């Protein structure tokens, strides 16, 4: 009886304490700080997918020149779970002539910016022109060159486009002979807005000019300028040689009076010179030195060591160059990217990359077997933060290697990829060269996700191979790099191999297994 009375007393006191505290507690528990993000966005007249930068909280839209930059319509967008747009609907016409601020909210408000890049094709051509006109959009100025034998007071204008497809130029110079002894002004009207452009035509004594040479390791790109309609070419020779070698015509591309020669099969670390030519005349020669041919560190993937449960793809006492997602996978299971003695030539080791569900029962995550140049920085909950890229300043043309693949059906997916369940998984190997200021940070946490985007403006070259079915025996593979520019010098190289293409989204097939070995960079075409 005493015990029962004591129990009633304790319960009663707890109830009174609860009532007392509930009367004085304020709702001052802080909300979690989770950044709201755009996860996708589409605009009318876009030319390629938008670039979403969650670090800088910026969206870049790429628009055609049929779009009024001051009245851009967003046709669709998605946000991270729970996020919303503060204020007016961004699907109305936006003025993107300057960056447009957008406030997103998820517990707290975060400001994003929408920026537009509009690639308007502009041109101006005249009879007997040398090279391609220089068009300075910011200054609204056009400069063209003709030979000094041309009467500058009577130059025929062949084509002209200085605004969008819908622009109107006044006066219309096309088809007329114009006096360019003084600068000529025209009005360009676009979407109800008018701007004044100034056109300069200058006579020059030089009929052919070697503009520049971009020297790689076994390849050089020579840029020349000469008169339109003439037989224009390029010659080269090793520095000190007596004979010039004419570049074959099928190695040269032409854009009006501008032309580019791709010289191949050069020797690395060697001095050469090249010059542009036109029908017996030659421009000033430019000397250049080809680069070296560095290879990836541990390209045969023979060096590994076991750090606790984590397999590391480098020798124990060496600095890391490659890394894997093993540090994340081992928080719930075992390493799923490991060395294997199953190799294409029966010697050494290969990288065995297996996609696995790691965890207990249904609690856990899918971990894609992967290998990448860079480092695993840390684990964010059950998500990874990686640093993609190793320092690299040369320009290879392709990556070669050997692989085999066991393709499992996709068994697990994020909410964005549920439609892929049951379909065959896809293995991927990709390469990128970029000029980021530092290694690129990868974050797989959906709350602040940032993944590699091949359309990133810092990416100089990119290439990939994919396999959506099993490859039971080792085969050679080749990833050819597609360069966006021949002039920019990279700072980092990223090589990634994964047993599941969408592993960053925790989507793939439990049991997909990719073997990779004997990687080699090549530098010629």
C-alpha positions as CSV (number, residue, x, y, z in Angstrom):
1,X,0.0,0.0,0.0
2,X,2.9,2.4,0.8
3,X,4.6,1.6,-2.4
4,X,1.4,2.3,-4.4
5,X,1.0,5.7,-2.6
6,X,4.6,6.5,-3.3
7,X,4.1,5.8,-7.0
8,X,1.0,8.0,-7.1
9,X,3.0,10.8,-5.4
10,X,5.9,10.6,-7.8
11,X,3.6,10.6,-10.9
12,X,1.7,13.5,-9.5
13,X,4.9,15.5,-8.8
14,X,6.1,14.8,-12.4
15,X,2.8,16.0,-13.7
16,X,3.0,19.2,-11.7
17,X,6.6,19.8,-12.8
18,X,5.6,19.3,-16.4
19,X,2.7,21.8,-16.1
20,X,5.0,24.3,-14.3
21,X,7.7,24.1,-16.9
22,X,5.3,24.2,-19.8
23,X,4.0,27.5,-18.5
24,X,7.4,29.2,-18.6
25,X,9.2,27.5,-21.6
26,X,9.3,29.6,-24.7
27,X,9.6,28.2,-28.2
28,X,13.2,29.2,-28.6
29,X,14.7,25.9,-29.9
30,X,16.7,26.9,-32.9
31,X,15.7,25.6,-36.3
32,X,18.4,23.6,-38.2
33,X,20.4,25.5,-40.7
34,X,19.9,23.7,-44.0
35,X,20.6,25.6,-47.2
36,X,17.7,25.5,-49.7
37,X,18.9,24.8,-53.2
38,X,17.7,24.8,-56.8
39,X,17.9,21.2,-58.0
40,X,16.9,21.9,-61.6
41,X,15.8,24.8,-63.7
42,X,14.7,25.3,-67.3
43,X,14.2,28.4,-69.4
44,X,12.5,29.1,-72.7
45,X,15.1,29.2,-75.5
46,X,17.9,27.6,-73.5
47,X,20.8,26.1,-75.5
48,X,22.2,23.7,-72.9
49,X,21.3,22.7,-69.3
50,X,21.6,25.3,-66.6
51,X,24.7,25.2,-64.3
52,X,23.7,25.2,-60.6
53,X,26.5,26.2,-58.2
54,X,25.3,25.5,-54.6
55,X,28.5,26.9,-53.1
56,X,28.1,30.3,-54.7
57,X,24.3,29.9,-54.7
58,X,24.2,30.8,-58.4
59,X,22.2,29.5,-61.4
60,X,23.6,30.2,-64.9
61,X,21.2,30.0,-67.8
62,X,22.5,29.6,-71.4
63,X,20.1,31.2,-73.8
64,X,19.8,31.4,-77.6
65,X,19.9,34.7,-79.4
66,X,16.1,34.5,-80.1
67,X,15.4,35.3,-76.4
68,X,14.8,38.8,-75.1
69,X,17.4,38.9,-72.3
70,X,15.2,41.4,-70.5
71,X,12.1,39.2,-70.5
72,X,13.2,35.6,-69.9
73,X,10.6,33.0,-69.0
74,X,11.5,30.2,-66.5
75,X,9.4,27.2,-67.7
76,X,10.2,24.9,-64.8
77,X,12.3,24.5,-61.7
78,X,12.6,22.2,-58.7
79,X,13.9,22.9,-55.2
80,X,15.4,20.8,-52.5
81,X,12.9,19.2,-50.2
82,X,10.9,21.7,-48.1
83,X,12.3,24.8,-49.8
84,X,10.3,27.6,-51.3
85,X,10.7,30.8,-53.3
86,X,10.2,34.0,-51.2
87,X,8.2,36.7,-53.0
88,X,7.1,36.9,-56.6
89,X,6.9,33.9,-58.9
90,X,10.1,33.5,-60.9
91,X,8.2,32.0,-63.8
92,X,7.1,35.4,-64.9
93,X,9.4,37.3,-67.3
94,X,12.7,38.1,-65.7
95,X,15.2,40.8,-66.6
96,X,18.5,38.9,-66.8
97,X,20.5,41.7,-68.4
98,X,22.0,41.8,-65.0
99,X,22.2,39.1,-62.3
100,X,18.7,38.5,-60.8
101,X,18.4,37.9,-57.0
102,X,16.1,35.2,-55.8
103,X,15.4,34.4,-52.1
104,X,14.9,30.7,-51.2
105,X,13.6,29.7,-47.7
106,X,14.0,26.5,-45.7
107,X,13.8,27.5,-42.0
108,X,16.0,30.5,-42.9
109,X,16.3,32.6,-46.0
110,X,19.2,32.3,-48.4
111,X,19.8,34.6,-51.4
112,X,20.5,33.0,-54.8
113,X,21.4,34.7,-58.1
114,X,20.2,33.8,-61.6
115,X,22.6,34.8,-64.3
116,X,22.1,34.5,-68.1
117,X,24.8,33.9,-70.7
118,X,23.5,34.6,-74.2
119,X,25.6,33.5,-77.1
120,X,24.7,35.8,-80.0
121,X,26.4,35.0,-83.3
122,X,27.7,38.2,-84.7
123,X,29.6,38.7,-87.9
124,X,30.7,41.4,-90.4
125,X,32.3,40.5,-93.8
126,X,33.6,42.5,-96.7
127,X,35.1,41.8,-100.1
128,X,38.8,41.1,-100.2
129,X,38.8,40.8,-96.4
130,X,41.9,39.6,-94.5
131,X,41.0,37.4,-91.5
132,X,37.8,37.6,-89.5
133,X,36.4,40.9,-88.2
134,X,37.0,41.7,-84.5
135,X,33.6,42.4,-82.8
136,X,33.8,44.1,-79.4
137,X,30.4,43.8,-77.9
138,X,31.1,45.9,-74.8
139,X,32.3,48.9,-76.9
140,X,29.9,48.1,-79.8
141,X,32.8,48.3,-82.2
142,X,33.7,46.3,-85.3
143,X,37.2,46.2,-86.9
144,X,37.9,44.6,-90.3
145,X,41.0,44.5,-92.5
146,X,41.6,44.6,-96.2
147,X,44.8,44.6,-98.3
148,X,46.3,48.0,-99.0
149,X,45.6,47.5,-102.7
150,X,41.8,47.8,-102.0
151,X,40.1,51.2,-102.5
152,X,39.0,51.9,-98.9
153,X,36.4,54.4,-100.1
154,X,34.5,51.7,-102.0
155,X,34.4,48.5,-100.0
156,X,31.6,46.0,-100.6
157,X,29.8,44.8,-97.5
158,X,28.9,41.1,-97.9
159,X,27.2,40.1,-94.7
160,X,26.5,41.7,-91.3
161,X,24.7,40.6,-88.1
162,X,25.4,42.6,-84.9
163,X,22.3,41.6,-82.8
164,X,19.9,38.8,-82.4
165,X,18.1,37.0,-85.2
166,X,15.3,39.6,-84.9
167,X,17.6,42.7,-85.0
168,X,17.3,45.4,-87.6
169,X,20.3,47.4,-88.8
170,X,19.9,51.0,-90.1
171,X,21.3,51.8,-92.6
172,X,21.4,48.4,-94.2
173,X,24.9,48.2,-95.6
174,X,24.8,44.6,-97.0
175,X,25.2,44.5,-100.8
176,X,26.4,48.1,-101.0
177,X,29.8,49.7,-101.6
178,X,30.6,51.9,-98.6
179,X,33.2,54.6,-97.9
180,X,35.2,53.4,-94.9
181,X,37.9,56.1,-95.0
182,X,36.1,57.3,-91.9
183,X,34.4,55.1,-89.2
184,X,30.8,54.3,-90.2
185,X,28.0,54.2,-87.6
186,X,24.9,52.0,-87.7
187,X,21.9,51.7,-85.4
188,X,21.0,48.1,-84.2
189,X,17.4,47.7,-83.0
190,X,16.5,44.7,-80.9
191,X,13.2,44.1,-78.9
192,X,12.4,47.8,-78.9
193,X,15.9,48.9,-77.8
194,X,18.4,50.6,-80.1
195,X,22.2,50.8,-79.8
196,X,24.8,52.5,-81.9
197,X,27.7,50.5,-83.4
198,X,30.9,51.9,-85.0
199,X,32.6,50.0,-87.9
200,X,36.2,50.5,-88.8
201,X,37.9,49.1,-92.0
202,X,41.7,49.3,-92.1
203,X,44.1,48.7,-94.9
204,X,47.1,46.5,-94.1
205,X,50.3,45.7,-95.9
206,X,50.5,42.2,-94.6
207,X,48.5,39.7,-96.7
208,X,49.1,36.8,-94.3
209,X,49.7,36.7,-90.5
210,X,50.7,33.9,-88.2
211,X,48.6,34.8,-85.2
212,X,49.7,32.3,-82.5
213,X,50.7,28.7,-81.8
214,X,49.3,26.6,-79.0
215,X,51.9,23.9,-78.3
216,X,50.8,20.6,-76.6
217,X,53.1,17.6,-76.1
218,X,52.8,15.9,-79.6
219,X,50.3,18.3,-81.1
220,X,50.5,22.0,-82.0
221,X,47.7,24.2,-83.2
222,X,48.7,27.0,-85.5
223,X,46.3,30.0,-86.1
224,X,46.7,32.1,-89.3
225,X,44.9,35.0,-91.0
226,X,44.9,35.8,-94.8
227,X,42.6,37.0,-97.5
228,X,39.3,35.1,-98.0
229,X,39.2,33.0,-101.2
230,X,42.9,32.4,-101.5
231,X,44.8,29.1,-100.9
232,X,45.9,29.5,-97.3
233,X,48.0,27.0,-95.4
234,X,50.6,26.4,-92.7
235,X,54.2,25.1,-92.8
236,X,56.4,23.9,-89.9
237,X,59.8,22.5,-89.2
238,X,62.1,21.5,-86.3
239,X,64.0,24.6,-85.2
240,X,67.3,24.7,-87.2
241,X,66.1,22.4,-90.0
242,X,66.5,23.8,-93.6
243,X,63.3,22.4,-95.1
244,X,59.7,23.5,-94.3
245,X,57.0,20.8,-94.2
246,X,53.6,21.8,-95.6
247,X,50.7,20.8,-93.3
248,X,48.3,18.5,-95.2
249,X,45.1,20.2,-96.3
250,X,42.9,17.8,-94.3
251,X,44.7,19.0,-91.1
252,X,43.5,22.5,-91.7
253,X,40.0,24.1,-91.0
254,X,38.9,27.4,-92.4
255,X,36.6,30.2,-91.1
256,X,36.6,32.8,-93.8
257,X,40.1,34.3,-93.8
258,X,41.0,32.7,-90.5
259,X,42.4,29.2,-90.5
260,X,43.7,26.7,-88.0
261,X,46.2,23.8,-88.6
262,X,46.4,20.9,-86.3
263,X,50.0,19.5,-86.5
264,X,50.3,16.0,-85.1
265,X,53.0,13.4,-84.5
266,X,55.5,15.9,-83.1
267,X,58.2,14.9,-80.6
268,X,57.7,16.0,-76.9
269,X,60.1,18.5,-75.4
270,X,61.3,19.6,-78.9
271,X,61.7,23.1,-80.4
272,X,59.8,23.8,-83.7
273,X,58.7,26.8,-85.7
274,X,55.5,27.4,-87.8
275,X,54.2,30.0,-90.2
276,X,51.0,30.8,-92.0
277,X,51.1,30.9,-95.9
278,X,49.0,32.2,-98.7
279,X,49.8,31.5,-102.4
280,X,53.6,31.8,-102.2
281,X,53.7,34.3,-99.4
282,X,54.6,33.5,-95.7
283,X,53.9,35.2,-92.5
284,X,56.4,35.7,-89.7
285,X,57.4,32.3,-88.2
286,X,56.6,31.6,-84.5
287,X,58.8,29.3,-82.6
288,X,57.5,27.0,-79.9
289,X,58.5,24.1,-77.7
290,X,56.3,21.0,-77.2
291,X,55.4,19.8,-73.7
292,X,56.2,16.6,-71.7
293,X,54.2,13.4,-71.4
294,X,53.5,12.8,-67.7
295,X,51.5,9.8,-66.7
296,X,49.1,9.3,-63.8
297,X,50.7,8.2,-60.5
298,X,50.2,4.4,-59.8
299,X,48.6,3.9,-63.3
300,X,48.8,0.1,-63.0
301,X,46.9,0.3,-59.7
302,X,49.3,-2.1,-58.1
303,X,49.9,-0.1,-54.9
304,X,47.4,-0.5,-52.1
305,X,47.5,-0.8,-48.3
306,X,44.9,-1.5,-45.6
307,X,44.3,1.2,-43.0
308,X,42.1,-0.6,-40.5
309,X,39.0,-1.4,-42.6
310,X,39.8,1.1,-45.3
311,X,41.7,0.0,-48.4
312,X,43.8,2.8,-49.8
313,X,45.0,2.9,-53.4
314,X,48.5,4.0,-52.7
315,X,51.6,2.5,-51.1
316,X,51.6,2.8,-47.2
317,X,54.5,5.3,-47.1
318,X,53.6,7.3,-50.2
319,X,51.4,10.3,-50.6
320,X,47.9,9.6,-51.9
321,X,47.0,10.4,-55.5
322,X,44.0,8.2,-56.0
323,X,41.2,7.7,-53.5
324,X,37.9,5.9,-53.1
325,X,34.7,6.3,-51.1
326,X,35.8,3.6,-48.7
327,X,36.0,5.9,-45.7
328,X,32.3,6.5,-46.1
329,X,31.4,2.9,-46.9
330,X,33.2,1.6,-43.8
331,X,31.1,3.7,-41.4
332,X,28.4,1.0,-42.0
333,X,30.3,-1.9,-43.6
334,X,33.5,-2.9,-45.3
335,X,35.5,-1.3,-48.1
336,X,33.8,-1.8,-51.4
337,X,36.7,-0.6,-53.6
338,X,39.6,-3.0,-53.1
339,X,42.6,-4.5,-54.8
340,X,42.3,-7.7,-56.8
341,X,44.7,-10.1,-58.4
342,X,42.2,-10.6,-61.3
343,X,44.1,-8.6,-64.0
344,X,44.1,-8.5,-67.8
345,X,47.6,-9.9,-68.1
346,X,47.8,-12.1,-65.0
347,X,50.3,-9.9,-63.1
348,X,50.0,-7.2,-60.5
349,X,46.7,-5.9,-59.1
350,X,43.6,-4.2,-60.4
351,X,41.0,-2.0,-58.8
352,X,37.8,-4.0,-57.9
353,X,35.0,-1.5,-57.6
354,X,31.7,-3.0,-56.2
355,X,28.4,-1.4,-55.6
356,X,26.9,-2.6,-52.3
357,X,24.1,-1.7,-49.9
358,X,26.0,-1.1,-46.7
359,X,24.2,-1.2,-43.3
360,X,21.9,-3.4,-41.3
361,X,18.6,-4.7,-42.7
362,X,16.9,-1.8,-44.4
363,X,18.9,0.8,-42.5
364,X,21.8,2.1,-44.5
365,X,22.7,3.4,-48.0
366,X,23.9,2.2,-51.4
367,X,27.7,2.7,-51.8
368,X,28.9,2.7,-55.4
369,X,32.4,1.2,-55.9
370,X,34.5,4.0,-57.2
371,X,38.1,5.3,-57.8
372,X,39.1,8.9,-58.4
373,X,42.1,11.2,-58.6
374,X,41.8,13.3,-55.5
375,X,41.1,12.7,-51.9
376,X,38.2,11.8,-49.6
377,X,38.0,14.8,-47.2
378,X,35.5,13.7,-44.6
379,X,32.1,12.1,-43.9
380,X,29.1,14.3,-43.4
381,X,26.6,12.1,-41.6
382,X,26.3,9.2,-44.0
383,X,27.4,11.4,-47.0
384,X,30.8,12.1,-48.4
385,X,32.8,15.3,-49.1
386,X,35.5,14.8,-51.7
387,X,38.2,16.9,-53.4
388,X,38.4,16.0,-57.1
389,X,41.6,16.6,-59.1
390,X,45.4,16.3,-59.0
391,X,47.7,19.0,-60.3
392,X,48.4,18.6,-64.0
393,X,49.4,21.1,-66.7
394,X,49.8,19.1,-69.9
395,X,47.2,18.3,-72.5
396,X,46.7,14.5,-73.3
397,X,44.4,13.5,-76.1
398,X,43.0,10.3,-74.5
399,X,43.1,7.8,-71.6
400,X,43.5,4.1,-72.4
401,X,43.1,1.1,-70.1
402,X,41.4,-2.2,-69.5
403,X,38.1,-3.1,-67.8
404,X,35.5,-5.8,-67.2
405,X,32.1,-5.4,-65.7
406,X,29.3,-7.4,-64.0
407,X,26.1,-5.4,-64.6
408,X,23.4,-5.8,-61.9
409,X,19.9,-4.4,-62.1
410,X,19.4,-1.2,-60.3
411,X,18.1,-2.1,-56.8
412,X,18.3,1.1,-54.9
413,X,17.6,4.7,-55.9
414,X,17.1,8.2,-54.7
415,X,13.7,9.8,-55.2
416,X,14.9,11.4,-58.4
417,X,15.8,8.1,-60.0
418,X,13.0,5.7,-59.0
419,X,12.1,5.2,-62.7
420,X,15.5,3.4,-63.1
421,X,14.8,0.6,-60.7
422,X,15.0,-2.8,-62.3
423,X,16.9,-1.4,-65.3
424,X,20.6,-2.4,-65.9
425,X,23.2,-0.5,-64.0
426,X,25.8,1.5,-65.9
427,X,29.6,1.6,-65.3
428,X,31.4,4.8,-66.3
429,X,35.0,6.0,-66.7
430,X,35.4,9.7,-67.3
431,X,38.3,12.2,-67.5
432,X,38.3,16.0,-67.2
433,X,41.0,18.7,-67.4
434,X,40.1,21.9,-65.6
435,X,41.6,25.2,-64.5
436,X,39.9,25.5,-61.1
437,X,41.8,27.6,-58.5
438,X,41.8,24.5,-56.2
439,X,40.5,20.9,-56.3
440,X,36.8,20.8,-56.9
441,X,34.7,20.0,-53.8
442,X,32.1,17.2,-54.2
443,X,29.3,16.9,-51.7
444,X,26.7,14.1,-51.9
445,X,24.5,15.4,-49.1
446,X,21.1,16.3,-50.7
447,X,20.8,19.3,-48.4
448,X,23.9,21.0,-49.9
449,X,24.7,18.7,-52.8
450,X,27.4,19.8,-55.3
451,X,28.5,17.4,-58.0
452,X,30.8,17.7,-61.0
453,X,29.2,19.3,-64.1
454,X,31.0,18.7,-67.4
455,X,29.5,22.1,-68.6
456,X,31.3,24.0,-65.9
457,X,33.1,26.9,-67.5
458,X,36.4,25.8,-65.8
459,X,36.4,22.5,-67.7
460,X,38.8,22.6,-70.6
461,X,38.4,19.0,-71.8
462,X,36.1,16.1,-71.0
463,X,35.5,12.6,-72.2
464,X,33.8,9.4,-71.0
465,X,32.9,5.8,-71.8
466,X,29.9,3.9,-70.4
467,X,28.8,0.3,-70.3
468,X,25.2,-0.6,-69.6
469,X,25.7,-4.4,-69.9
470,X,28.0,-7.0,-68.6
471,X,31.5,-7.3,-70.0
472,X,32.6,-10.7,-68.8
473,X,36.2,-10.6,-69.9
474,X,38.8,-7.8,-69.9
475,X,38.6,-5.4,-72.9
476,X,40.6,-2.4,-73.8
477,X,38.8,0.9,-73.5
478,X,39.7,4.4,-74.7
479,X,38.4,7.8,-73.5
480,X,39.0,10.5,-76.1
481,X,39.2,14.0,-74.6
482,X,37.0,16.7,-76.3
483,X,38.8,20.1,-75.9
484,X,36.7,23.3,-75.7
485,X,39.8,25.4,-76.3
486,X,43.4,24.7,-77.4
487,X,44.9,27.7,-75.6
488,X,44.0,27.4,-71.9
489,X,46.3,25.4,-69.8
490,X,44.8,23.0,-67.2
491,X,45.6,23.0,-63.5
492,X,44.0,19.7,-62.6
493,X,43.2,16.3,-64.0
494,X,40.2,14.3,-62.8
495,X,39.9,10.6,-63.6
496,X,36.9,8.7,-62.2
497,X,35.8,5.1,-62.5
498,X,32.5,3.9,-60.9
499,X,30.5,0.7,-61.0
500,X,27.3,2.8,-60.9
501,X,27.0,5.9,-63.0
502,X,24.5,7.5,-60.6
503,X,26.3,6.5,-57.5
504,X,26.5,10.1,-56.3
505,X,22.7,9.9,-56.0
506,X,22.9,6.6,-54.1
507,X,21.4,4.9,-57.2
508,X,22.7,1.7,-58.6
509,X,22.6,-2.1,-58.5
510,X,23.7,-4.1,-55.5
511,X,26.4,-6.4,-56.9
512,X,27.5,-4.3,-59.9
513,X,31.2,-4.9,-60.2
514,X,33.8,-3.0,-62.2
515,X,37.4,-4.0,-62.6
516,X,39.9,-1.3,-63.9
517,X,43.6,-1.7,-64.7
518,X,46.6,-0.5,-66.7
519,X,45.7,3.1,-67.3
520,X,47.7,5.2,-69.7
521,X,47.5,8.8,-71.0
522,X,48.3,9.3,-74.7
523,X,49.3,12.6,-76.3
524,X,48.8,12.2,-80.1
525,X,45.9,11.9,-82.5
